[in-house]
Structure formats: C-alpha cells, structure tokens
Amino acid sequence: MSVSTPSDWPQITDVSSLDAEDFKLRNTKFLQDSDQPYETGRGDTPEALREEIWRVRNGNLRTVLREFPTHEPLREQCALWMHAVAGKHFFPDANHRTAIALLRRLLAENNIEYEPWDIDRLRRARVDSHHVRQEIAPVELDTLYRRDPLYELWLEFFIDELVVVRETD
C-alpha cells in the first residue's frame, strides 16, 4: 500500500553504508559485466579502464557522501544524488548505472521501500541526462548538489516514478 503523500515519506538520513570504495567496486562490476557493455569509445583495454576507475580520488567520492542533503524531501534527494554521481562523471563509463545502483542501496539501507521504476522510462532519462550534461556547466565538487537542468530532469523522473510503499500489516 502506498504511503499517502510524498510529505509523509521517509528520507535518506544515513549514507554511512557506503564508502568511496563502494563507488569503485560497483563501477568495476559494470566493467566486468558482459551483458551491459562498458563503452568509452576510446578502445581502452579492460585493465586500463579498471586502473582508471581505481585512480578516482577517494576524497572526491567521500565529498559526495559528506555533502549529501539529508534534510531534503526524498524525491529531491534522489534527483540531487543522480546530479552528483552521474553529473560529475567520475568514471570512464557506467556513471548512471553506478548512481542508480548505489541509490537503490541507500534506499534499502534506509528502509525505504518503493515501487519498481519503469525501465524504459529510466533508459529515456539516462539518454536525456547525457544530452543535458553537454549543455550545462560541468558538475564540479563544489556544485555536486546544485539545482540546474540536470537536477530538474532527474526530479521529473522521480516525481513520475518514485512511489514509496509500506508493507501491509
């Protein structure tokens, strides 16, 4: 059964279940997944790509966690997370997949149950996100959580797709 209104929904208040290495591990799993191509268009070897993934500074990834807006409403938190992780583009590829996978983990770790998102709608949002990223100022460490057209795109996605549910008694 759905929780009545978004204002009644819980928030992500604890991000301590993630650390910098979790970002790298998740992205590396996408690199190794033969069912989901890791496409950089550069012709790099998997070994070179793995090295590039693991060269991302832990401190930069910790900034994503440290500055996460724990007091925002849930849909805004999700949109801001996507802006920070996919927008900053820490890795050679699979930044959106990494952001979504880690967001799902944060939701689970914060005991937030939600209806499944429409996969086609998610794919369209990812494609649109790639285009919007090219049109906006680059996302930097000091603008991870800015509200701009990329944030707005993801907010629209979560307004359409995120419905928190509560198990029946």
ABEGO torsion letter per residue (X at the ends): XBBABAAABBBBABAAABBAAAAAAAAAAAAABAABBBBAGAGBBAAAAAAAAAABBAAAAAAAAAABBAABBAAAAAAAAAAAAAAAGABABGAAAAAAAAAAAAAAAAGBBBBBBBAAAAAAAAAAAAAAAAABBBBBAAAAABBBAAAAAAAAAAAAABBBBBBBX
